[in-house]
Amino acid sequence: SLSVSSTRYNGLAGGGGLTILNSGASKNVTKFSIGYTCAAFIKTDGTLWTVGSNAAGQLGQNNTTYRSSPVQVGAGTNWADVSVCQAVSDSHDTMVAIKTD
């Protein structure tokens, strides 16, 4: 089962912390990456999900709305890998995801 918890001050913990359990939207996770301000995961059905700070639009939702619950990125079911690179100077993480095609 998947259980990830962040107690960092910025981003993810800005809303009091983030805990993702292997249930609900985060059930059946095959890949997971967490940065300083956001996180992303791929489910067994090939969908990509993101959560956390979105101040720079890094969650792939075409907006800058903070997400305390996971949201699906697009409708694609062919995501293969995801990586969240932790911010160094501007406090905004960068997310990179690769599709199977």
Legacy VTK file of the C-alpha trace (Angstrom):
# vtk DataFile Version 3.0
C-alpha trace
ASCII
DATASET POLYDATA
POINTS 101 float
0.000 0.000 0.000
1.066 3.593 -0.608
1.383 6.013 2.261
3.235 9.296 1.842
3.254 12.148 4.299
4.803 15.594 4.050
5.292 17.911 7.013
7.228 20.567 5.135
6.319 24.196 5.695
6.074 25.372 2.082
3.519 24.208 -0.507
2.342 20.777 0.544
2.401 21.616 4.221
1.065 25.108 3.612
-2.410 23.677 4.047
-1.491 21.859 7.249
0.360 18.949 5.659
-0.427 16.343 3.064
-1.007 12.667 3.503
-1.738 10.447 0.533
-2.983 6.967 1.291
-3.630 4.184 -1.194
-7.352 4.940 -1.342
-9.733 7.148 -3.297
-8.030 9.085 -6.104
-4.633 7.771 -5.008
-5.596 4.090 -5.117
-3.600 1.716 -7.349
-0.536 3.942 -7.704
2.432 2.550 -9.649
4.784 5.581 -9.742
5.072 8.485 -7.317
7.233 11.601 -7.047
7.170 14.326 -4.410
8.841 17.724 -4.474
8.962 20.593 -2.036
5.639 22.133 -3.091
3.748 19.449 -5.027
3.493 15.769 -5.823
2.483 13.598 -8.766
1.573 9.958 -9.285
0.633 7.543 -12.053
-2.079 4.974 -11.450
-2.204 1.436 -12.845
-4.735 2.638 -15.449
-2.048 4.971 -16.900
-3.604 8.234 -15.669
-1.468 11.063 -14.230
-2.535 12.872 -11.042
-1.080 15.927 -9.273
-1.594 17.641 -5.909
-0.206 20.583 -3.914
0.986 24.068 -4.752
0.270 25.256 -8.268
1.587 28.829 -8.021
3.557 28.465 -11.262
1.053 26.170 -13.019
3.187 23.090 -12.336
0.197 20.769 -11.786
-0.772 20.793 -15.470
-4.265 22.200 -14.896
-3.934 25.415 -16.975
-4.409 27.513 -13.831
-2.616 28.383 -10.595
-5.123 26.953 -8.096
-3.701 25.152 -5.041
-4.982 21.557 -4.935
-5.294 19.869 -1.543
-6.785 16.787 -3.206
-5.336 14.979 -6.244
-6.563 16.085 -9.689
-6.156 14.192 -12.949
-3.983 15.768 -15.660
-5.920 15.597 -18.935
-7.674 12.438 -20.047
-4.628 10.434 -21.166
-4.136 6.864 -20.027
-0.651 6.374 -21.456
1.631 7.992 -18.847
4.801 5.985 -18.195
6.863 7.986 -15.697
6.788 11.195 -13.659
9.383 13.171 -11.733
9.034 16.261 -9.570
12.278 18.224 -9.315
12.578 20.151 -6.080
12.869 23.898 -6.286
16.213 25.509 -5.566
15.942 29.255 -6.074
12.361 30.266 -6.883
10.460 27.875 -4.551
8.418 26.381 -7.417
8.908 22.717 -8.259
9.160 21.531 -11.856
7.274 18.449 -12.997
8.216 16.253 -15.949
6.115 13.324 -17.188
6.689 10.894 -20.053
4.020 9.123 -22.102
4.389 5.638 -23.549
3.980 6.926 -27.095
LINES 1 102
101 0 1 2 3 4 5 6 7 8 9 10 11 12 13 14 15 16 17 18 19 20 21 22 23 24 25 26 27 28 29 30 31 32 33 34 35 36 37 38 39 40 41 42 43 44 45 46 47 48 49 50 51 52 53 54 55 56 57 58 59 60 61 62 63 64 65 66 67 68 69 70 71 72 73 74 75 76 77 78 79 80 81 82 83 84 85 86 87 88 89 90 91 92 93 94 95 96 97 98 99 100
